[in-house]
């Protein structure tokens, strides 16, 4: 129950410490991550926006150049020169040599008839009068078409310029392969997933996208989302994947340059940072958990230890309190018993005196009287000894200090008991350390303690056994242990052995004071007396007395 | 009868009566007193060689108090203290006040007789000194 209390405490401390240390770590990590993600996204958007703008400018430039070349050709040649096939072929060669990307070139008169043509298709003689672009170029002077299939069944777009000559107008018209445009646009695509293409206002691809879709197919892009110069939006594509789109309208406002990208790819650095962060946090968690468990365990076990020490001290305190109270009581009881004993002794003495007189000696029961009186005296003597022991226990004797050799004291004590042990076939073995210093102590009291303990050991064995006596020096203490191989003391009785009047011996065999007197004596010397016992194995009493160096006289 | 007399002071009447009888039977001139006050009265009337005094008597004058008074009346009487408990400290105090020795209760008669003999021996030496001093004094005036 006690251990669960400590476990509980330990769990609480660990819990609180972990919560308190994890919370800021998590908050910090999350905040940092989102801040970084925000910055990263902003930067990504900025980048894609910049690229869209730059690429739109490049496309604009390309178209502007083609228109400029076409216009200058129209302006520097007259109609007659132009419809000459050979001339037109030369011009076409020059144009392509200088700028490239033209597929064919043709001259159309004001009635819409294709008067001259240079290129891979035979388009000469076709009439364009009904085509909407014809009207537009006639009215505005310049025309740029969407990409369309037209007669030749290939995606293309045309540029047409009008030349006014002698109140008559004619048109120089050139076809451009959108693949060239595609080449320019594609320069803006980056990474594995990036795409760049042109769409018109209706969302029709004007160049082939890199993935999913063909030129002139519907891109399903809502072009109205894009306004101003450059706009960045995040949209889901058909696969439900979120893509970042940057759209920049070209100067002609017909075409929209789109760059798209999976944000994930752009944010690779973010993910790297996130992984590092998670690693650091997880590592931090592990370190915190281990440190917390370790330190808490340390603290709790120290607490447990000091608690145990406290408990031991308390037990000792209780024991000495008990002894003091019982001592006082014993002194009172002794006095009260001694007086009647005194009277009994004198009365029997008187009877003895009287028995010695002549006439009574002749009495039939004289012998009986005499033995009875002797018995009474014997038992008064026994009672006197009990009371005397009680008083010895109660008396507050200050130890008298003299030079004591512990080993000598033990050996002397053993000589008193050798006979007693031998008659019971008990061997006393000694293992005495030769390193013991001479200490200042009370030899008589120590001898009393050893006498008590060794007698107890012999009595505990009863017959046939071994008593081992050891002396050792442990730092500033001398440790004497007396071990018997008797039946041992059951655990529930162990705590009572130092109580006065507690005895396991038969009635009349022991006063129950020996151990408590010994306890008192050793305690006053500043030592300790402890027992270790196991039923069936025997009992060991260990006495520890402090080494006090005798004063030099 | 011996040539010395003994006064026993104890509040335990049975003890007092028996010990007196036993001492008398052994040719010791013994008288008894049941309290300190009674003992002091007797001492004023008669000289005693040895007083046996119980230190702890309930009620009235206690042993130490009685001892102090006795020494005022008869400084030369030797006092043996009886103690019912091992209050050695009290006995020591008593001996500092001039008591000869102490005995623990319950006492054996033999022990008591031995102590009385020692006390008489001491007293005799002391008395002899006084006597020889007196003789010297007389001789000087001769």
Interface residues (C-beta under 8 A of the other chain):
Chain A: X331 X334 X335 X338 X339 X341 X342 X343 X344 X345 X346 X347 X349 X350 X353 X380 X384 X388 X391 X392 X394 X395
Chain B: X12 X14 X15 X18 X19 X21 X22 X25 X56 X84 X85 X86 X88 X104 X105 X106 X107 X108 X109
